[in-house]
Amino acid sequence: MKLSLSWFGAKPWRKSLFFALAVLACLLAAAWYLKLPALAWYWANSLRQEQVWRQQSLWLPDYQASIDAQPIEGVSLNASGLTYDDRTQTLYLAVNNPAEIVELTTEGRLLRRIQVRGVEDLEGLTHIQDDQFVLIDERRQRLYRISIPPETTQVDMTNAPWMELGILLNGNLGFEGVSWNSHLGLLFVAKEKSPLRIFSIKGFLPNVQANNPLNLEIREWQLKVDPRRFLRDLSSLSLHDRTGHLLVLSDESKMLAEYSKAGDLVSMAPLWRGWHGLARAIPQAEGVTVDPQGTLYIVSEPNLFYRFEKRR
């Protein structure tokens, strides 16, 4: 009886070809899943606009890390949202389990820890004015307005003014980022994913009081380049007052993007190893903020601190 030739024995080139095609298919699937083709396209397109935007924006390609992956003293897990207080010239970090707010210097040094009661899933915060802040409870989709006076070591959300959005509720994929636009009186909030969305809210601040009716205007922010095309999630937002531009941070895509007031995609910064002076890729970027001088700050879960400064 005549035996057929073995696929793997007599035809070794077929095995190599099959293996190469399988690897290629996996790489293409991974690239599509991570949105790498779209990311490359929009990134290259933003770089072509350098002459238009460089002098009137933050222009993220010019930034380099001056503090890289510095552990935050006193925080071991769950670093999340970040905001800058121009009154105290310090940073405030949200930690979601156990819920607390940590005040830091701009070098990432611990100044104060503030226990937060009455919240389930603290994810983000933003400074409004004076000692006023807004905090996000992700699972409840609630926004709280609280005061954090000097020397405060504990805040209770039980009687704090709040609003509940209730938009596309889906557990732990709720609102992650929040930022205040003082010039327009708008609060921007970012839904993490499924679907990824950014909303503007008018009427909640700055003079909201507990038990008072609100006249709210909630709109989805319409961008000329939808971040869903090239980012897999949103983990934080930060508005730059001088330019009015909004920074959008993605943990899963390891990317920071800058949008103009009109919704134009202005610039992008990969948070990858070897880029912007990073010794390693930022592992889980959860919070971003920017100070009036344009210095950028990023925190990464569980407890890493980064500072980026413009070099040109």
C-alpha positions in Angstrom: 0.0 0.0 0.0 1.3 3.4 -1.0 1.4 5.9 2.0 0.8 9.6 1.5 3.5 12.0 2.5 3.3 13.6 5.9 2.4 17.3 6.0 5.0 18.0 8.7 7.6 15.5 7.6 7.9 15.5 3.8 6.8 19.1 3.3 8.6 21.2 6.0 8.1 24.4 3.9 4.4 24.0 4.3 4.7 23.9 8.1 6.8 27.1 8.0 4.4 28.8 5.7 1.4 27.9 7.8 3.2 29.1 11.0 4.1 32.4 9.3 0.6 33.0 8.1 -0.8 32.2 11.6 1.6 34.6 13.2 0.7 37.3 10.6 -3.0 36.8 11.2 -2.5 37.1 14.9 -0.5 40.3 14.5 -3.1 41.8 12.2 -5.9 40.9 14.6 -4.0 42.4 17.5 -3.2 45.6 15.5 -6.9 45.9 14.6 -8.1 45.2 18.2 -5.6 47.8 19.5 -6.7 50.3 16.8 -3.1 50.7 15.7 -3.8 51.5 12.0 -6.2 54.3 13.0 -3.8 55.5 15.8 -0.9 55.7 13.3 -3.1 57.6 10.8 -4.4 60.3 13.2 -1.0 60.6 14.9 0.7 61.3 11.6 -2.0 63.7 10.6 -1.6 65.7 13.8 2.1 66.0 13.2 1.4 67.4 9.8 -0.4 70.3 11.5 2.6 71.3 13.6 3.0 74.8 12.0 -0.7 75.5 12.6 -0.9 74.5 16.3 2.5 74.6 17.9 2.4 78.2 19.1 -1.2 78.1 20.2 -1.4 74.8 22.0 0.4 72.6 24.5 1.9 70.6 21.6 2.5 67.3 23.3 5.4 66.1 21.1 7.6 68.7 22.8 7.2 67.2 26.3 9.8 65.2 28.2 9.6 63.3 31.5 11.4 65.1 34.3 10.0 62.7 36.9 9.6 59.1 35.7 7.7 56.4 37.6 8.4 57.7 41.1 6.5 55.8 43.8 4.0 57.9 45.7 4.8 57.8 49.4 1.9 56.4 51.5 0.0 55.1 48.5 0.3 51.4 47.7 -2.7 50.7 45.6 -5.5 52.2 43.4 -4.1 55.7 42.4 -6.8 57.2 40.2 -7.9 60.7 39.2 -5.6 63.8 39.6 -6.2 67.6 39.7 -4.2 70.7 40.2 -5.2 73.4 42.7 -3.8 76.8 41.5 -4.7 78.4 44.9 -2.4 76.1 46.9 -0.2 75.1 43.9 -0.5 71.5 44.9 -2.0 68.3 43.4 -4.9 66.3 44.7 -5.0 62.5 44.0 -8.1 60.3 44.2 -7.5 56.8 45.6 -10.5 54.5 45.2 -9.9 51.7 47.7 -10.0 52.6 50.4 -11.5 55.9 49.3 -9.3 58.8 50.1 -7.8 62.0 48.6 -4.1 62.6 48.8 -2.5 66.0 48.5 0.9 66.1 46.8 3.5 68.6 45.9 4.3 69.1 42.2 7.3 66.8 42.8 5.0 64.0 44.0 5.8 64.4 47.7 3.0 63.5 50.2 1.5 66.4 52.1 -1.8 65.2 53.4 -4.2 62.3 53.4 -8.0 62.9 53.5 -10.4 60.0 54.3 -13.5 60.0 52.1 -16.8 58.5 53.6 -20.0 57.8 51.8 -18.7 56.9 48.4 -18.6 53.5 46.7 -16.1 53.9 43.9 -14.1 57.1 43.9 -12.4 57.5 40.5 -11.9 61.2 39.6 -11.9 64.7 40.9 -11.4 68.2 39.7 -10.7 71.5 41.4 -13.3 74.2 40.9 -12.5 77.3 42.8 -11.3 78.2 46.3 -11.6 75.0 48.4 -14.3 73.5 46.1 -13.9 70.2 44.3 -16.1 67.8 42.3 -15.6 64.0 42.9 -16.9 61.1 40.7 -18.4 57.9 42.1 -18.1 55.7 39.1 -20.5 52.9 39.9 -23.3 55.2 41.0 -22.5 57.7 38.2 -22.7 60.5 40.8 -20.9 63.8 40.8 -20.4 65.3 44.3 -19.4 68.9 45.2 -17.3 69.1 48.4 -15.1 71.5 50.3 -11.6 70.6 51.3 -10.4 73.4 53.6 -6.8 73.5 54.9 -5.9 70.9 57.5 -9.0 68.8 56.6 -8.3 65.1 57.2 -11.8 63.6 56.5 -14.8 64.5 54.3 -18.3 62.9 54.4 -20.2 62.7 51.2 -23.5 61.8 52.9 -24.9 65.3 52.9 -22.8 66.8 50.1 -24.7 68.2 47.0 -24.7 65.6 44.2 -26.2 64.8 40.9 -26.7 61.3 39.3 -26.3 61.0 35.6 -27.7 57.5 35.0 -26.4 57.4 31.4 -25.7 54.0 30.0 -25.2 52.4 33.4 -22.9 49.4 33.2 -21.2 48.9 36.5 -17.4 49.4 36.5 -17.4 51.0 33.1 -18.9 54.3 34.1 -17.5 57.9 34.4 -13.8 58.0 35.0 -12.6 61.5 34.2 -13.8 64.9 35.2 -12.5 68.4 34.5 -13.9 72.0 35.0 -13.9 74.7 32.4 -14.2 77.9 34.5 -14.5 80.2 31.4 -17.5 78.4 30.0 -19.0 77.1 33.3 -18.9 73.6 32.0 -18.1 70.3 33.7 -16.6 67.7 31.3 -17.0 64.1 32.2 -15.6 61.0 30.4 -17.3 57.6 30.2 -14.6 54.9 30.2 -15.9 52.7 27.4 -18.8 50.6 26.1 -19.3 53.1 24.7 -16.5 55.7 25.1 -18.1 59.1 25.4 -17.4 62.7 26.7 -20.2 64.9 28.0 -20.4 68.5 29.0 -22.7 69.5 31.9 -23.9 73.1 32.5 -25.9 74.1 35.6 -24.4 71.9 38.3 -21.7 74.4 39.3 -20.4 76.6 40.8 -23.3 77.5 43.1 -25.2 74.2 43.5 -26.7 73.7 47.0 -28.0 70.5 48.6 -31.8 69.9 47.9 -32.1 72.7 45.4 -33.6 72.0 42.0 -31.1 72.1 39.1 -31.5 73.5 35.6 -29.1 71.2 33.8 -27.9 71.1 30.2 -26.1 67.9 29.4 -24.7 67.4 25.9 -22.3 64.9 24.3 -19.2 66.7 23.2 -19.0 66.4 19.4 -15.4 66.1 18.3 -14.1 66.4 14.7 -12.0 63.3 15.3 -13.9 60.9 17.5 -11.5 59.4 20.1 -13.4 56.1 19.7 -11.6 55.8 16.3 -8.1 55.4 17.8 -8.4 55.0 21.6 -9.7 51.9 23.4 -10.8 53.7 26.6 -10.8 57.0 28.5 -9.3 57.1 32.0 -9.0 60.8 32.6 -9.6 64.4 31.4 -7.9 67.7 32.1 -8.7 71.2 30.7 -5.9 73.7 30.1 -7.3 77.1 31.0 -4.9 79.3 28.9 -5.7 77.5 25.6 -9.0 76.0 26.5 -7.7 72.7 25.2 -8.8 69.4 26.7 -6.3 66.6 27.4 -7.7 63.1 27.0 -5.9 60.1 28.6 -6.2 56.5 27.5 -4.9 53.7 29.8 -5.4 50.8 27.4 -3.9 52.7 24.4 -1.2 54.3 26.5 -1.8 57.6 24.8 -2.4 61.2 25.7 -4.3 63.4 23.1 -5.0 67.1 23.0 -8.2 68.6 21.6 -9.0 72.2 20.8 -12.0 74.1 21.9 -13.6 73.4 18.5 -13.0 69.7 18.8 -9.9 69.5 16.5 -7.4 66.8 17.3 -4.3 68.9 17.9 -1.5 66.6 19.1 -0.7 63.3 20.6 1.9 61.7 23.0 2.5 58.0 23.2 3.2 56.9 26.7 5.5 54.1 25.5 9.0 53.0 26.5 11.6 55.3 24.9 9.2 58.1 24.1 9.2 61.4 25.9 12.1 60.3 28.1 10.2 57.3 29.6 12.4 54.4 30.7 9.4 52.1 30.5 5.8 52.5 29.2 3.4 53.9 31.7 1.7 50.7 32.9 -1.8 51.9 33.8 -2.3 55.6 33.4 -5.3 56.7 35.4 -5.1 60.4 36.0 -3.8 63.5 34.2 -3.7 67.2 35.0 -1.9 70.3 33.8 -0.9 73.4 35.7 -1.1 77.1 34.4 2.5 76.9 33.2 1.7 73.9 31.1 3.5 71.3 33.1 1.8 67.9 32.8 1.3 65.4 35.6 0.2 61.7 35.3 -0.4 59.1 37.9 -0.4 55.4 37.2 -2.1 52.6 39.1 -1.0 51.4 41.6 1.1 54.3 42.8 3.5 55.8 40.2 4.0 59.6 39.6 5.2 61.2 36.4 5.9 64.9 35.5 6.4 66.1 32.0 7.8 69.5 31.0 8.1 71.3 27.7 11.7 71.2 26.4 11.4 73.6 23.4 
